[in-house]
Amino acid sequence: MTQRSALQAESDSHAPHRSDAVTLRAVGIGLLLVLVVNFWISTTEYVIHASRMQLSFFPLALFATFLLLVIVNGFVRRLRPNSALQSSELLTILAMGFVGAVVPTSGITGFLLGILSGVYYFATPENQWANYLHPNMPGWAVPSNENHAMTWFYEGLPEGQQAPYQAWIAPLISWIFFLLALCTLLFCIAVILRKQWVRNERLVFPLASVGATLTRASRGGFLPDALRGGLFWGGFGVGFGAISWNILNYFWPVVPKIPLQGKWVVFAKGFPRVNTRINFLTAGFAYFANLNILFSIWVFFVLFFWFENGIINRIGYVIPRKPLNFSAETEVTAWQGFGALTVLVLWNLWTARTHIRAVFARAFGKGDADDAGELLSYRFAVFGLIGSLVFVCAFFSQLGMQGKLVALLVPALIVNYLSIARIVCETGLAYMRTTLTEQYAALYTIGTSALSPSSMSGVSLTYSLVCQGKGTFMSPFMHVVRLADLIRRNRRRLVPALALVVVVGLAADFALTIFLGYRTGAFNFNAWPFSSAGRFAYDLTVTQMRSPFDTSWERLAVFCVGAAAMSLLTFLHYRLPWWPFHPIAFPIAFSWNTQLTFFSIFVVWAIKAILLKVGGVNLYRKWQPAFLGLLTGYVLAITLSFLVDAVWFPGQGHGVHNY
């Protein structure tokens, strides 16, 4: 049995029994869970200033809350078996949680509110935003500073004044409609690609597999079977014990801390630094990924990021102007990585061409592709995709962007979103961001000298969609369609539940964030979307308007180099059975997150390689509970750290969890 098929078999064996259906109580509990998770994430970042609970693709707040629900459900099953939630109901709740946890802070609402509110508040005579940006800002999309609406949002409401909430109503309604269209677009793509990724290519979906493991009914006791045994508790002890020990240092600084954060190491002059951090979340999920992918990630990181950039630095080659935050560290790695991501998406669409052709044929009434098991009919998915795509393009046009800019920006956005989703579904990386923002890709391809002031002002607003470069809802939707595949009956009831989660989640977190802003001042959130994101995006845009440039052929050449290298690696992977490297690791090597997770991935690869060498697949499976215990212990320890900060250190919390 190959390793890939072994991992897939393990994922299937951990899947809950395919019984029951999506129920009303599951939807209600799922919505409540999402509201709790979003409130937790927002207050942690904005008020308590403890560890950020939403950095990963399986947010810690969601993991902890869902784990608590599973444990409580285990007690209920022992006391009143007929009242306990079934596996399908837990899967429904988890699917809603994956989608809902995208909404708060740096997921959607933080970036959107931070970008929209900053254009007037941070304007000064020196930065000249009033001259270059304000004349082209559409009032229906950007809240004005009339009656000090934005000033008070950032600085807090003066005593005796009423919060000017009305300034937000029209812009937020406009953006909510846009976000719903974007969600529809991404969800339709997920439905269309589900069968290809799940059935035909049999991707592992490590994040969904770990979540599904927790939903399996126990054969005895209140804990799921996977959360038992000596190996599980050993892993739990490592993850929980290390963080818990460091919590003692909060109260007694003389207690030595376990150095989990690692340090930056420079091995040679001119070569990039490498971080030695061990991230338990990365390690826990990485264990469930394919061995050759883990091997390829650290090898490609050493060869194509560390060594290549070192040689480039030593010979003095540089492309001026560093890319926007949430891109790779240098221009060369950013554009090279984006070329690889583009080929990754195009290749996956090409390999799925037969399936996609059948889907479109069924949508137009000329085929017989079976869509009975899908969350949407193929007709609805195809026409929903077309309609939402038109809406997204029209929205961008109404922001002031010219057609040629929209024609490049939207495909670049889809490439980023779809490539990140593919990487997460195939590798299980807890952290991953694109190498180049879609705005940067479009602007340097066209050249700002060919764009109008309204186009530049309009594109500056779309930086609100960067959202840490994680692809917003695309990855969660792909995990949702994978989880839904484990539910036998009435799975299409999940669609209105997801729509409810998005609408209620957006409305609730917008309201909470704006309320907290007027109460304490958004500038006191100490959150990057509010303190820096808007200023960075608008300063960059004004600089590009004041110093326009033509198409950057140098950057496009680097893009082509990355695309060519990715094409070659893909060809070798599929043509040579002995070829040890997986091409998906090539763009991963250029991501900024890989600089922080490289060492964790290397350690897990070494452990897993030894286990497979010594005892084969059986020994690998035997050790899975240890890494599930590592994940569980780490998540609960971070939760404990949050509780300690909330009680004893409110507003001065400890950022224990990071990338």
C-alpha positions in Angstrom: 0.0 0.0 0.0 1.4 3.4 -0.9 1.7 6.1 1.7 -0.8 8.3 0.0 -3.4 5.5 -0.1 -2.6 4.5 3.5 -3.2 8.1 4.6 -6.4 8.2 2.7 -7.5 4.9 4.2 -6.7 6.3 7.6 -8.8 9.4 6.9 -11.7 7.2 5.8 -11.4 4.9 8.8 -11.5 7.9 11.1 -14.6 9.3 9.4 -17.8 9.0 11.3 -20.5 6.5 10.2 -22.5 7.9 7.3 -25.8 8.2 9.1 -28.5 10.7 10.0 -28.7 14.1 8.6 -28.4 17.9 9.1 -30.8 18.7 11.8 -32.3 22.0 13.1 -30.8 21.7 16.5 -27.4 21.1 14.9 -27.8 24.3 12.9 -28.8 26.2 16.0 -25.9 24.9 18.1 -23.6 25.6 15.1 -24.7 29.2 14.9 -24.3 29.7 18.7 -20.8 28.1 18.5 -19.8 30.5 15.7 -21.0 33.6 17.7 -19.1 32.4 20.7 -16.0 31.7 18.7 -16.2 35.1 16.9 -16.8 37.0 20.2 -13.8 35.1 21.8 -11.5 35.9 18.9 -12.5 39.6 18.7 -12.3 40.3 22.4 -9.0 38.4 22.7 -7.3 40.6 20.1 -9.0 43.9 20.7 -9.5 44.0 24.5 -7.5 41.4 26.4 -4.5 41.4 24.0 -3.7 37.7 24.6 -2.7 35.1 22.0 -4.4 35.5 18.7 -6.8 32.7 18.2 -7.4 32.9 14.4 -4.1 32.7 12.7 -4.3 29.1 11.5 -6.7 27.5 9.0 -8.1 25.5 11.9 -8.5 28.5 14.4 -7.6 27.7 18.0 -10.8 29.2 19.2 -12.8 26.9 17.0 -10.7 23.9 17.9 -11.1 24.5 21.7 -14.8 25.3 21.5 -15.6 22.3 19.3 -13.5 20.0 21.6 -15.4 21.2 24.6 -18.7 20.5 22.8 -17.5 17.0 22.0 -16.6 16.3 25.6 -19.9 17.7 26.9 -21.7 15.6 24.3 -19.8 12.5 25.6 -21.2 13.1 29.1 -24.7 13.6 27.6 -24.3 10.3 25.7 -23.5 8.5 28.9 -26.4 10.0 30.9 -29.1 10.4 28.2 -28.1 8.6 25.0 -31.1 9.6 23.0 -30.4 13.3 23.6 -26.7 13.2 22.5 -25.7 14.8 19.2 -25.1 12.3 16.4 -21.9 12.3 14.3 -23.6 14.0 11.4 -24.8 16.8 13.7 -21.3 17.3 15.0 -20.0 17.4 11.4 -22.6 20.1 10.6 -21.5 22.2 13.6 -17.8 21.8 12.6 -18.6 22.8 9.0 -20.4 25.9 10.2 -17.5 26.6 12.5 -14.9 26.4 9.7 -16.8 29.1 7.7 -17.9 31.3 10.6 -14.4 31.5 12.1 -13.1 33.2 9.0 -15.2 36.3 9.7 -13.7 38.1 12.8 -10.6 40.3 13.1 -7.9 39.6 10.5 -10.2 37.2 8.7 -12.7 39.6 7.1 -14.1 42.3 9.4 -10.9 43.7 10.9 -9.3 44.3 7.5 -12.4 45.6 5.9 -13.2 48.1 8.8 -9.6 49.0 9.1 -9.1 49.8 5.4 -12.4 51.6 5.0 -12.2 53.8 8.1 -8.6 54.8 7.7 -8.7 56.7 4.5 -10.2 59.8 6.2 -8.9 59.4 9.7 -5.2 59.0 8.8 -5.2 61.7 6.1 -2.7 64.5 6.6 -1.3 67.4 4.5 1.9 65.5 4.4 0.6 62.2 2.9 -1.6 64.0 0.4 -4.4 61.5 0.5 -7.0 64.3 0.3 -5.6 65.3 -3.1 -5.0 61.9 -4.6 -7.6 59.6 -3.0 -10.5 61.5 -1.5 -12.0 62.9 -4.7 -12.5 59.3 -6.0 -13.8 57.6 -2.9 -17.4 56.5 -3.5 -19.6 57.6 -0.6 -21.7 54.4 -0.8 -18.6 52.2 -0.2 -16.5 54.3 2.3 -17.9 55.8 5.6 -17.2 59.5 5.9 -15.7 61.4 8.8 -18.8 63.6 9.0 -19.7 64.4 12.6 -16.3 62.9 13.7 -17.6 59.4 12.9 -14.2 58.0 12.1 -12.2 60.1 14.6 -14.4 58.9 17.5 -14.2 55.3 16.2 -10.4 55.4 16.5 -10.1 57.6 19.6 -13.1 56.6 21.6 -16.5 58.3 22.1 -16.3 61.6 24.1 -18.4 61.5 27.2 -22.0 62.6 26.6 -21.8 62.0 22.8 -23.9 59.5 20.9 -22.0 57.1 18.6 -22.6 58.0 14.9 -23.5 54.5 13.8 -25.4 55.8 10.9 -22.2 56.6 9.0 -21.5 52.9 8.7 -24.9 51.7 7.5 -24.7 52.3 3.7 -21.1 51.3 3.2 -21.4 48.1 5.3 -24.6 47.0 3.5 -22.8 47.5 0.2 -19.8 45.5 1.2 -22.0 42.7 2.8 -23.7 42.3 -0.6 -20.3 42.1 -2.2 -19.0 39.5 0.4 -22.1 37.4 -0.2 -21.5 37.4 -3.9 -17.8 36.5 -3.3 -18.9 33.7 -0.9 -21.3 32.4 -3.6 -18.5 32.5 -6.2 -16.1 30.5 -4.0 -18.8 28.1 -2.7 -19.8 27.3 -6.3 -16.2 26.6 -7.2 -15.9 24.3 -4.2 -19.0 22.4 -5.2 -17.8 22.0 -8.8 -14.4 20.8 -7.7 -15.5 18.5 -4.8 -15.7 15.3 -6.7 -12.4 15.9 -8.5 -10.5 16.6 -5.3 -12.3 14.1 -3.0 -13.1 11.2 -5.2 -10.8 11.4 -8.2 -7.6 12.7 -6.7 -8.4 11.6 -3.1 -6.8 14.5 -1.4 -6.0 13.8 2.3 -7.7 16.9 3.9 -5.7 16.6 7.1 -7.6 19.4 8.9 -11.0 17.9 8.1 -9.7 14.4 9.0 -8.6 15.6 12.4 -11.9 17.3 13.0 -13.9 14.3 11.8 -11.9 12.1 14.2 -13.3 14.1 17.1 -16.9 13.4 16.0 -16.6 9.6 16.2 -18.9 8.1 18.9 -17.0 6.5 21.8 -17.3 2.7 22.4 -17.2 3.5 26.1 -16.6 6.5 28.3 -17.2 10.1 27.4 -14.1 10.8 25.4 -13.8 9.8 21.7 -11.7 6.7 21.2 -9.0 8.8 19.5 -8.5 10.9 22.7 -7.3 7.9 24.8 -4.3 5.7 25.4 -0.8 6.3 26.6 0.5 7.8 23.3 -2.4 10.3 23.3 -1.7 11.4 26.8 2.0 11.5 26.2 1.5 13.9 23.3 -1.1 15.8 25.4 1.4 16.2 28.2 4.0 17.7 25.9 1.7 20.2 24.3 -0.2 21.2 27.5 2.8 20.9 29.9 5.2 23.2 28.0 2.7 26.1 27.8 1.3 25.6 31.3 4.8 25.7 32.8 5.5 29.0 31.0 2.2 30.4 32.5 3.9 30.3 35.9 6.4 32.9 34.6 3.4 35.3 34.2 3.2 35.5 38.0 6.8 34.6 39.0 9.4 35.9 36.5 12.1 33.9 38.3 10.6 30.7 36.9 12.6 29.8 33.8 10.6 29.7 30.6 10.8 26.8 28.1 12.1 28.5 24.9 9.3 27.6 22.5 9.6 30.7 20.4 13.0 29.7 18.9 15.3 32.3 17.5 16.4 33.6 14.1 19.7 32.1 12.9 21.9 33.4 10.1 24.2 30.7 8.7 26.1 32.8 6.2 26.4 36.5 5.3 23.8 37.5 2.8 21.7 34.4 3.2 18.2 34.6 4.7 17.7 33.9 8.3 16.1 30.7 9.5 13.8 30.4 12.5 14.2 27.4 14.9 10.8 27.7 16.4 8.8 24.5 17.2 5.1 25.2 16.6 3.0 22.4 18.1 0.0 23.2 15.9 2.1 23.0 12.7 3.7 19.8 13.9 0.4 18.2 14.9 -1.3 18.7 11.6 1.9 18.1 9.5 2.1 14.5 10.8 -1.1 13.7 8.9 0.3 15.0 5.6 2.1 12.8 3.0 5.7 12.2 3.8 7.0 13.2 0.3 5.3 16.5 0.6 6.9 17.2 4.0 10.3 16.2 2.5 9.8 18.4 -0.5 8.8 21.5 1.6 12.0 21.6 3.6 14.3 20.6 0.7 12.7 23.2 -1.6 12.9 25.8 1.2 16.6 25.2 1.5 17.3 25.1 -2.2 14.9 27.7 -3.7 14.4 30.1 -0.8 17.5 30.0 1.4 20.2 29.1 -1.1 18.7 31.0 -4.1 18.2 34.2 -2.2 21.6 33.9 -0.6 23.3 33.7 -4.1 21.1 36.6 -5.4 22.1 38.7 -2.4 25.8 37.9 -2.8 25.9 38.9 -6.4 23.9 42.0 -5.7 20.8 41.5 -7.8 17.8 43.2 -6.5 14.4 44.4 -7.8 13.5 47.7 -6.1 10.3 48.3 -4.1 9.4 45.7 -1.6 5.9 44.1 -2.1 3.0 44.8 0.2 2.7 43.0 3.5 1.3 39.5 3.2 3.5 38.8 0.3 6.8 36.9 0.3 9.9 38.6 1.8 11.5 39.7 -1.5 10.4 40.7 -5.0 12.1 37.7 -6.6 10.5 35.1 -4.2 7.1 36.9 -4.4 6.9 36.9 -8.2 8.5 33.5 -8.6 6.1 32.0 -6.1 3.1 33.6 -7.8 4.2 32.1 -11.1 4.3 28.7 -9.4 0.9 29.2 -7.8 -0.6 30.2 -11.2 0.7 27.0 -12.8 -0.6 25.0 -9.8 -4.1 26.3 -10.4 -4.0 25.9 -14.2 -2.6 22.4 -13.9 -5.3 21.4 -11.4 -8.0 22.8 -13.7 -6.5 21.0 -16.7 -6.4 17.7 -14.9 -10.1 18.3 -13.9 -11.1 19.3 -17.4 -13.1 16.1 -18.0 -15.0 16.5 -14.8 -15.5 20.3 -15.3 -16.8 19.7 -18.9 -19.3 17.1 -17.5 -20.4 19.6 -14.8 -21.1 22.4 -17.4 -22.8 19.9 -19.7 -25.1 18.9 -16.9 -25.8 22.6 -16.1 -26.8 23.3 -19.7 -29.0 20.2 -19.9 -26.6 18.3 -22.3 -25.1 15.8 -19.9 -25.9 13.2 -17.3 -23.2 13.9 -14.6 -24.5 12.8 -11.2 -25.0 15.7 -8.8 -27.3 14.0 -6.3 -24.6 14.0 -3.6 -23.5 17.6 -4.1 -24.5 20.5 -1.8 -25.8 22.3 -4.9 -27.0 21.0 -8.2 -24.5 21.5 -11.0 -26.9 23.8 -12.7 -27.2 26.0 -9.6 -23.4 25.9 -9.1 -22.5 26.8 -12.7 -25.0 29.6 -13.0 -24.3 30.8 -9.4 -20.6 31.0 -10.4 -21.4 33.0 -13.5 -23.8 35.4 -11.8 -21.6 36.0 -8.7 -18.5 36.5 -10.9 -20.4 39.2 -12.9 -21.5 40.8 -9.6 -17.9 40.9 -8.3 -16.6 42.4 -11.5 -19.4 45.0 -11.6 -18.7 45.9 -7.9 -15.1 46.5 -8.7 -16.1 48.6 -11.7 -18.4 50.7 -9.5 -15.5 51.3 -7.2 -13.9 53.2 -10.1 -11.6 50.5 -11.6 -11.1 50.3 -15.3 -12.0 47.2 -17.2 -8.5 46.1 -17.9 -7.6 46.3 -14.2 -10.7 44.3 -13.2 -9.8 41.7 -15.9 -6.4 41.1 -14.2 -7.4 41.6 -10.6 -10.2 39.1 -10.5 -8.3 36.2 -12.1 -5.3 36.9 -9.8 -7.6 36.9 -6.8 -9.0 33.5 -7.8 -5.5 32.1 -8.4 -4.5 33.1 -4.9 -7.7 31.8 -3.2 -7.8 28.5 -5.1 -4.1 27.8 -4.8 -4.1 28.4 -1.1 -7.1 26.1 -0.7 -5.4 23.4 -2.7 -2.2 23.6 -0.6 -4.1 23.4 2.7 -6.4 20.5 1.5 -3.4 18.5 0.2 -0.8 19.3 2.8 -2.6 20.1 6.0 -0.4 23.2 6.6 -1.9 25.1 9.5 -0.4 28.4 8.2 0.0 29.5 4.6 -0.3 32.7 2.8 0.1 33.7 -0.8 3.5 34.9 -2.1 2.0 38.0 -3.9 -1.2 40.0 -3.4 -3.5 40.1 -6.4 -3.4 43.9 -6.3 0.4 44.0 -6.6 0.3 41.4 -9.4 -2.3 43.4 -11.4 -0.7 46.8 -11.0 2.8 45.8 -12.0 1.5 43.8 -15.0 -0.5 46.8 -16.4 1.6 49.6 -15.0 0.1 52.5 -13.0 0.9 54.9 -15.8 -1.9 53.3 -17.8 -4.5 53.6 -15.0 -6.8 56.4 -14.0 -6.9 58.0 -10.5 -10.3 56.4 -9.9 -8.8 53.0 -10.7 -6.0 53.5 -8.2 -8.4 54.7 -5.6 -10.7 51.8 -6.2 -7.9 49.2 -6.0 -6.7 50.6 -2.7 -10.0 49.6 -1.2 -9.6 46.0 -2.3 -6.7 45.6 0.1 -9.4 44.9 2.6 -9.6 41.4 0.9 -6.0 40.6 1.6 -6.9 39.1 5.0 -3.4 37.7 5.8 -3.2 36.3 2.3 -5.1 33.2 3.4 -7.8 33.2 0.6 -10.8 34.1 2.9 -13.6 31.5 2.5 -12.1 29.3 -0.2 -10.2 26.9 2.0 -13.1 26.6 4.6 -15.6 25.9 1.8 -13.4 23.1 0.4 -13.3 21.6 3.9 -17.0 22.0 4.2 -17.7 20.0 1.0 -15.3 17.3 2.3 -17.1 17.1 5.7 -20.5 17.1 3.9 -19.4 14.0 2.0 -19.6 12.1 5.3 -23.3 13.0 5.8 -25.7 10.6 4.1 -29.1 12.3 4.1 -30.3 15.8 3.6 -26.8 17.3 3.3 -28.2 20.2 1.2 -29.7 21.6 4.3 -26.2 22.6 5.1 -26.3 25.3 2.4 -28.8 27.6 4.1 -27.0 27.0 7.4 -23.8 28.2 5.9 -25.5 31.3 4.5 -27.0 32.0 7.9 -23.5 31.7 9.5 -22.0 34.2 7.0 -24.8 36.8 7.3 -25.2 36.6 11.0 -21.5 36.3 11.6 -20.7 39.4 9.5 -23.4 41.5 11.0 -22.5 40.4 14.6 -18.8 41.0 14.3 -19.2 44.3 12.4 -21.5 45.5 15.2 -19.1 44.2 18.0 -16.0 45.8 16.4 -17.7 49.1 15.8 -19.1 49.1 19.3 -15.7 48.4 20.8 -14.1 51.1 18.7 -16.4 53.8 20.0 -16.1 52.4 23.5 -12.3 52.1 23.8 -10.9 53.5 20.5 -9.9 51.3 17.6 -6.4 52.6 17.8 -6.1 51.0 21.2 -6.9 47.6 19.7 -3.2 47.3 19.0 -4.2 45.3 15.9 -2.4 45.7 12.6 -5.5 46.1 10.4 -6.4 49.2 12.4 -3.1 50.7 13.3 -1.2 50.1 10.0 -3.1 48.3 7.2 -4.9 51.3 5.9 -1.9 53.6 6.2 0.3 51.1 4.4 -2.2 50.5 1.6 -3.1 54.1 1.0 0.5 55.4 1.3 1.6 52.7 -1.2 -1.2 53.7 -3.6 -0.4 57.4 -3.4 3.3 56.7 -4.0 2.3 54.7 -7.1 0.2 57.5 -8.3 2.8 60.2 -7.7 5.6 58.1 -9.3 3.7 56.1 -12.0 5.5 53.2 -13.8 4.9 51.1 -16.9 4.6 47.3 -17.1 7.4 45.7 -15.1 8.9 43.3 -17.5 11.6 42.3 -15.0 8.9 41.1 -12.6 7.0 39.3 -15.3 10.2 37.6 -16.3 10.7 36.3 -12.7 7.0 35.2 -12.8 7.7 33.2 -15.9 10.8 31.6 -14.3 8.7 30.5 -11.4 6.0 29.2 -13.8 8.5 27.3 -15.9 10.1 25.7 -12.8 6.7 24.7 -11.5 5.8 23.2 -14.9 9.0 21.2 -15.0 8.6 19.9 -11.4 5.0 18.9 -12.2 6.1 17.1 -15.4 8.8 15.2 -13.5 6.4 14.3 -10.7 3.9 12.7 -13.0 6.3 11.2 -15.6 9.0 9.7 -13.4 7.7 7.3 -10.7 11.0 7.5 -8.8 11.0 11.3 -8.6 11.0 12.1 -4.9 9.8 15.7 -4.9 6.2 17.0 -4.9 5.7 20.1 -7.0 3.1 21.6 -4.6 6.0 22.3 -2.2 7.7 24.7 -4.6 5.4 27.7 -4.0 5.1 26.8 -0.4 8.9 27.3 0.0 8.5 31.0 -1.0 5.7 31.8 1.5 6.6 34.0 4.5 5.0 31.5 6.8 7.4 28.8 5.8 10.3 30.8 7.2 8.6 30.3 10.6 7.3 26.8 10.2 10.3 25.2 8.3 12.0 23.8 11.3 8.7 22.3 12.7 8.0 20.6 9.3 11.6 19.3 9.2 11.3 17.7 12.7 8.0 16.1 11.9 9.3 14.8 8.6 12.3 13.2 10.4 10.0 11.5 13.0 7.6 10.3 10.5 10.3 9.0 8.1 11.8 7.0 11.0 8.5 5.5 12.0 7.7 4.5 8.5 11.2 3.0 8.0 11.1 1.1 11.2 7.5 -0.1 11.4 5.8 0.8 8.2 2.3 2.2 8.0 1.1 0.3 11.1 3.6 2.0 13.3 2.8 5.4 11.7 -0.9 4.8 12.5 -0.1 3.7 16.0 1.6 7.0 16.7 -1.2 9.2 15.3 -2.9 9.6 18.7 0.4 11.1 20.0 0.2 14.0 17.6 -3.6 14.3 18.1 -2.7 14.6 21.8 -0.1 17.2 21.0 -2.7 19.3 19.1 -5.3 18.9 21.9 -2.9 19.7 24.7 -1.5 22.7 22.9 -5.0 24.1 22.1 -6.2 23.6 25.7 -3.0 25.2 27.1 -3.5 28.3 24.9 -7.1 28.4 26.2 -5.8 28.3 29.7 -3.3 31.1 29.0 -6.2 33.1 27.6 -8.3 32.6 30.8 -5.4 33.6 33.0 -4.9 36.7 30.9 -8.6 37.5 31.0 -8.7 37.3 34.8 -5.3 38.6 35.9 -3.8 40.5 33.0 -6.7 42.1 31.0 -5.4 44.4 28.4 -1.8 43.2 29.0 -2.1 39.6 27.9 0.7 37.3 26.8 1.0 36.5 23.1 1.9 32.8 23.5 0.5 31.5 20.3 1.9 32.7 17.0 2.8 31.4 13.5 
